[in-house]
Amino acid sequence: MGLQLTGIHHLTAITANAPGNLRFYTGTLGLRLVKKTVNQDDTSAYHLFYADAEATPGTDLTFFDWPVGRERRGTNSIVRTSLRVASPESLAWWKERLAGKTVATGEIGDVGGYPSLDFEDPEGQRLRLVSDGGKGDNHPWAQSPVPVEHQIRGLGPIVISVPDITNTETVLTRVMNMRKARDYASPDGQGQVHVFEMGAGGPAAELHVAVQPGLAPARQGAGAVHHVAFRAPDQEILHQWTARLAEFRLPSSGEVERYYFRSLYFREPNGILFEIATDGPGFTADEPLETLGERLALPPFLEPNRAAIEADLKPLT
């Protein structure tokens, strides 16, 4: 099989309302705020990380807080983020919970082989709950407002939209060693969706590519996704990915030290930003597990600027 990505690592989206974002993802969706930090390239912006109780790689949904207008939806973008729950019964529970919070949802149905429920956050971030059948590890958070059996278990398939799959498929299969698994009709009636899997496969390790030539290109804004990251077990494997991208002459950022993980960024042929990130050292590198997310955490190279950074940030509550 050669060099393999092992699944989705995290997904980073954009909010223009950090306090509202925090309320929705912790209060409504019941995720744990596991890291409250800043965008390392723009320290005036929060970078908020939501995950399971143990901040496990593959469960992180993260947001940059930027004062921008709404996204213009379209192709050449990441268009829907799936979150895994344990069962179809959980989907029914969530449909009722979201309705009670005045969050509109679609109907529960099969999407790409999984029982699914579509909805959006208050800024139009497109989300999908999928049942993974309760397979694999699960780290529920005792302080979540959501009962253990219905809690979000982690990230599921990520859906991207491209006008032409030819070059994207080449990069996914030849460079990134993903496997073409199956196709299905897009639930919005616009084109076919092609499923590519990584590692052991399954909903935590799939990228779904919708081919939608009829759409105009998207423009990023609040409610958009900034990038998706894929898992590399450790730094040695990341070095191999860095060398592989160079071998295929695919431009990249080179390796970037993010302190909680090490990253490599590049764009697939339609301009969508991809990242490969290491599983470790993780979010307990600078905070105990019990108190993750309770204070502003800064990587060591930003710590000397703490006073200025804190003065520049708006309160989250």
N, C-alpha and C positions, 0 to 999 in steps of 0.2 A: 504493500500500500504506500510505502514511502512516507515522506513527511506529512503529518496530518494535523489540522486544526481540530480541537476537541469539542467545539460548540460555540455558542454565543457567549461572550464575556460580559459585555455591558452595552447599553444603548444610551446615547446622550442626545437630549432634545433641548428645545429653547422655550423659556417662559419669559413673559414680561411682567409677571406678578408673583414674585417669590413667596410672599405670605399666603396668597391664595393657593399656590402650588403646594406648599407645605401642608396646608389644611386638607386639600383634596387627597394627596397621596398617602398621608398618614391617617387622617381622620376618616375619609370615605373608603379608600382602598386598603387601609390597615397595614401598610408597609412600615418598616422601621427606618427612620432617618439615621443612617450609619456613619455619615461623614458630612459635616458642615464646613466647607472650605471655600476657596476662591478659584476662579479660572486662573491657572498659572500663567497664561499669556495675557490676561486682562484682569488684574487684581481688584478692579472696581466692581466686578461681577461675582456673585455667589456661584459656587458649584455645589449643588446639593445631590447627595447620593441616597437613594432609597433601596432597600434590599430585604432579605430575610433576617432572622434573628442573629445569625452568625456572619452576615455580610459575605456570604459564599459567592465566589466567582460564578457568573451565570445567572445571578439574581439581581444585579444592579441596574436600576433605571435612574439615570442621572440628568440633571438640568443645569444649563447655563442661564443666568438671570440677566437678560439684556433688555433695555428700553426700546423695543422695536414694535412695529405694527404687525398685523396678522400675516401669516404665510399666504402666498398665492399658490394654491394647490396645482399640481401638474406632474409631468413625468420627469425623468432624470432625478429622482428623489426617493427617499425612504418614506413609504406611505402608510404603513400600519405596523404597530408593535404588539405582539402577542404576549400575554402573561398566562402562565400555566396554573390551573387548579386541578383538584384530584379527581373530579367525577362530573358526569352530566347533572347529578343532583346539586352539585355546587353551582353550576351555571344557573339553575332555576332559583337557587337561593340568592345569587348575585343579581339576577334580573329584578327580583322583588326588592332587594336592598337599594339598588340604583334608582329604581322608580320612586322609592321612599325618600331619596335624596334629590328628587327632581332631575335626575340624569337620564336623558333619553337613551334607549337601547334599540338594537335591532331585535330580530327573533332568534331564538336558539335554533341552530341548524348545522349541517355538516359543511365545513369549509376546508378543502384540501385534505380530507381524511380525518378531521378531528371535530367532535362536537364543539361548537363555538358560539360566542355571543359578542357582537360588536357594540361599541359605545365610544363616546368622546369625553375628554376632560373639559373643564369650563373654557379653555382657550382653543378648543377644536383639535387637540392632540388625538389622533385616531388610534384607538386601542382595541384589542380583541382578547377576550378570555377564552382559553382552549382547555379542554380536558385532556390530561396526559395519562389518565387511568391510575394515577397514584404511584407510578413507577419511579424508582430512584430515590435519592436522598431527599429529606425534607427537614427544614429547621424552622418550625413555627415560632412566633414571637409571643411570649406570655402576655405582654402588655398591649397587644393589638386589640382594637375594638371588634375584630372579626374572629369568630370562633375558629379554633384550631383546624377543624375538618374542612373549613371553607377558605382558609388563608391562601393567598397567592404564593406559589411555590418557587417561582423564578420566571425567567424570560422564556418565551416560546418562539415559534418561527417569526422571523422579521420579513416583511414584504417590501420589496423595492419595485419601482416602476421605471422601465426603460422603453424608448421608442423602437429599438432594434437590439435583439439579444445576441447577435452574432459574435461581436468582439467581447461582450461581457461573458458569454458562455465559455469562450476560449480562456479568459483569465480565470474564471471560477474552476474550470476542470483541469486545464493544463498547468496553470501557475499555482493555484491554491489547493489543488488535489481534491476538490469536491466531486461528488458523484451525482449524476442526474438520476433522480428517483422516480418522478411521475409528473403528470400535468393535470390541471383542472381548470374549469372555466372560472374566470374572475367573477366574484359575487356581485360586483357592480355592473356586470354585463359588458365590460370593456376589455376584451382580449383574453388570451390564455395566460395561465400562471404556471411557470415551470419550477419544480421543486429540486433543490440541490442540497445534499446532505454531507455532513462532516463526521469524522470520527466514528462513534458507535451509531450515529443517526438518531432518529426520534425527534420529538418536537423541540427539545432544547438545543438541537444541533442542525437546524434547517434554515436555509435562506430561500425565500419564495420570490421569484422574479416574474412580475407581470409585464407583458409586452403590450404597450399602449401607444402606438404611433399617432393616434388621433388627438392626443393631449398636448397642450403647450407646455414648455418647460416650467417647472416650479420656481418660485422665488422664496428663499428662506425668510422666516419671521417667527413670531410667537405661534406655537402650535405645530411647528415643523420639527423634524429630526435633524440633528447636526451630523451625526455619524453613528455607525455601528462597529462594535469591536468584537473580534473573534479570539478564542482562547488558545494560548500557547502555554504548555505546562510550566516552563521555566525559562531562564535567561539563555541557557545553552541552545534550546530549541528556537528561541527568538533570533539568536545569531544566525541560525540556519535559514530562517525565513528572510532575514536581511540579505543574506548571500543569494538566496533564490530569486528575490525580486531584482537584484543587480544582474544576475545571470540572464534574466529575461528582458533586461533593459527597461524595467518598469520604474519610473521615477518614484522616489519615496523621500520621507523626511529624514531617513536614518533613524537610529534608535534614540528615543527621548526618555529621560529619567523622570517619571511622574511620582516617584517616592513610594506610592502604594502599589505600583506595578510599573513595568517598563514597557514602552509602546513603540510601535512602528506604524506610520501613517502613509497611505497612498490612495490614489483615486482609480476606480475601475473606469473602463473606457467611456462611460456616459457621464463621468464627472462626480459620481457619488463617492463620498469619503469613507474609506474603510480604515480600520485600525486592527492590528494584531497586538494583544496585550498579554503579559505573563499573569499566571494565577497568583503569584506572590510578589512581595511579602504580605500584602493585604492591609486592611484598615486598622488592624491592631498594632501596626508598626509604631504608632505614636499615642494610642489611647487604649485603655483596657476595654475588653469586650463589653463589660457591664455598662459603661458610660459612653459608648460610641455616639457621636453626633450631638452631644450635649453642649460642647463648647466649640468655638471657631478653631479648627485645626489648620495649621500651616506647615508645609514641608520645611525642613531646616534652612533651605536657601532663602525662604521668605520670612522666617521668624524674626530677623532683625528689623523688619519693616512692620511688625505687628501693629504698633500704635497708629501708624498712618493708614494702614489697610482697614483696621477696625473703624477709624473715624470716617472713612469713605463709604462704608456699607450702611444701607438702610436697615432698620430693625425688621426682624422676620415675623414679629407678632404685634 
